[in-house]
Amino acid sequence: MIMIKNTTLFIFLVITWFAYSQEGVVEYHSIYYDVATIKKDKDFARKLALEINDMKYVLRYNTKESFFEELPHAPHDEFMAKIASGIAFSDRSWYQDAKKNTAYRNKKIKDSMYIVSFNDRMNGWTLHNETKSIGGYTCYKATQHHVQYYTENEFTIEAWYTPEIPVPYGPSGFGGLPGLILQLERSHIIIVADKVTLNPAKGIKPIEKIKPGRVITTDEKHILMRRARKVTED
């Protein structure tokens, strides 16, 4: 296993590889599988699975940036569909900056729009020697250790990336690896690529820019949200 420490060198190596894949479009779908904490409410799990298993996503990228979003679909249950999108972190779109090696998404708190920076989603990976094929591409395993903010529960993010497409992007804001993430597993959801289109003849749809606002960290976001709810910071 190898821990990425020298991010400057890492970003330089990734950027030098960009010429092999200037832009592309990646289509993903998600798969829900049950876990012990969810099994207590089988009806909830069944309804959640119906929504998550129908959800599809698209990632568009170029040499500088990427944009990931959930595609519209007819929900089985509108309330459960919103929960499913929140669990998959696709309730709002994600923007990734290759040069800064950071993921961003907008968050409106009260009447103000913010840009929340998620540095942890594109840094701190441990690389493994395990490989498998996804869509004809050889993929390598990488993991991240996280602690859930509200519950302090520990969990692991598992990503499978392919150096054959040397861009540092992936679904739900995760990336920063020496290759495109074709599969991502977090808790009870797997997001996996269905189709990869490299350098399409007609180009790609312009990448949406993130809405303007003050850039804040996730910690600052939590503080602002607590203040908005009139809850003390302690």
N, C-alpha and C positions, 0 to 999 in steps of 0.2 A: 504494500500500500504506500502511496505517496501523497503527502499533504502539500497543496499548493500554497507557497509562502511568498515567492517573489512575483507579485502580481504585475509589476512593471514589465519584467521579461516575458511573462505569460501573455500579456496583452500585445506586446510587440510581435511575438511569434504568431499569434492569431491574425493580426492585421496583415502580416506578410503573406499569409495564405489566402487572403480574400480574393486575389485575382482569379482563383480557380472556380469561384462561385460568387459572382457579382450580386445576384439577387435571386429570390425564389419565393415560392408559396408552399406552405406545408398545411395539409388538412389532417386534423386529429379527431378522434372520438374518445369518449370516456366509458369506463367499465366500473361498476360498483360491486364490491364483494363485502360480505358481512363480517363484522368483528364482534368480539365478546360484549363490548359496551352497548352495542346496538341490538343484539339478539333479544334483549329483554322486551323490546317492543317490536314484534315481528310485523305488525301492520304498518308502523312507521317505516321500517326498513324496506318493506315491499314497495310502498309508495315512493320512497326516496330512490330506490333502484330503477323504477319505471322512468323517472325523470332523468337520472344521471345516464342511464344506458341509451337514452335518445339524444343526448347532448353532443353537439359537434362544434368544432372550433377551427379557426384559421390563423396562421402565423404568416405574415408577410415581412420580408427583410431585404435590406440592401447592405452595402459595406459599412454603413454608419449606424444603422438603427433597425429596430424591428417593432412590429405592432401585433399583439395577440388579442383576439376577441372571441367570445362565444357567438355562434350563429343563431339567428332566430329559429324557433321551432314551436309547434303547437303543443302546449303542455297538457299532461293528463290532469293536473291539478295546479292551478296558478300559485297557491300558497306554497306547496311542496316544491314547485319549480324554482321559486325564489330561494328557498332553503338550499336546494341542490346547487344552484349557482354560487351561493355564498360558500358552501363547503368546498366546491371546486375552485374557488378564488377567481371565478369568471363573471361575477356580478358586475364588474367594471373591467374595462380593457386595460392592457398592460403595454407599456412602452419601455424598450430596452436601448440603452446607449452603449455602443461597443467601445468607444474611446474611454468613457468614464467607468465602464464595467459595472453599471448600475441599472436597476429596474425601477420604474416609476409608475405611479397611477394617481389619478385625481381622487380627492376626497373633499366633499362639501361638508363643512361643519358650521352650523347656524347659517349665516348668510355669506360666508367666505369660502372661496375655492382654494384648496391647497394642492401642492404636488408632493406626494409622500415618496421619499426615497427608501428603497428596500435593498440596501447594500448586501444584506445577508443572503439574498437569493442568488447572487452571482459571485460569491466568494466563500471560502472556507470548505471547499470540497476535499474529500479524500478519494483518490483514484485507486481503482482495483484492477487486477489483471484478468478478471472474468470477462468473457465475451459471449455474445449471441447475435444472431442475425435477425434484423427487423426490416422488412420490406426490401430484402436483398442487400442491405448495408450491414457491414460488420460494426457492431456496437460494443462499447466498453462501459463497465459499471462504475458509477461514482456515487458517493453518499455524503449527506450532510446531517449533522446532529442539531436538533432544535429543541427548545423548551417553550411550550405553549404559554402565552402571556398570562391568560386569565387563570388557568388551572395549575401551571407550573409542571404539567406532565411532560415527560421527555419522549421524543419520537425521532424517527430517522426518515429522511427523504432519500429515495433511491432513484437515480437517473441513469438512463442508457443513452450514450452519445456516440456519434460516429465521426471519426476524424476524416472520413471520406468527404464530408461536407464541413469544412473547417470554418464554421461561423459560431460565435459564442451565444447563441440564442436558444430559447426553449419555451414551453408552455407555462402559463401562469406566473410569468416573471422570473422563472428559474433559468439559469444559464451561466455564462462565464467559463464554460468548459472548452477544451480544445476540439470542439465539434458540436454539431447540431444535436439537441436532445430529441430523440425519436420516441422515448417512453419515459414517463415520470410517474412515480408511485408515492402517494402521501396518504397515510392512514388507510382508509378503505376505498380510495379511488385511484384508478390507473388511467392515465391519459396517454394514448398511443397513436402514432402517426398512421394514417391510411394511405396518403399519397404525397409525394414530394415532387414538385415541379421546379427544376433548376433553370435559371435564365430563360424564362418563357419568351417566345418569339415576339409577342406583342407587349412585353414588359409586364410589370405588376401594377396593380392599383396603387395610387399614391398613398404613402404611409401617413396615417392621421397623426397630427401633432397633438401633444398633450395640451389640455387647456391651461392658460396662464394662471399663475398663482404663486404664493410664497412656498419655497421648498422647505419641507420639514422632515425630520426623522420619524420613525415609527414611535419612538418614545414620546416625542413632542405631540404626535397625533393622539396618543392615549391621554396625555395631560389635557389637551384641548377638548377632547370628547368628554372627559370627566367634568371639566369646567362647564361645558355646554349642558350637561345633565345636572349641574349644581351639586356635584358630589365632591367631597374634599379630596385632596391629592394624596393623602396619607393612606 
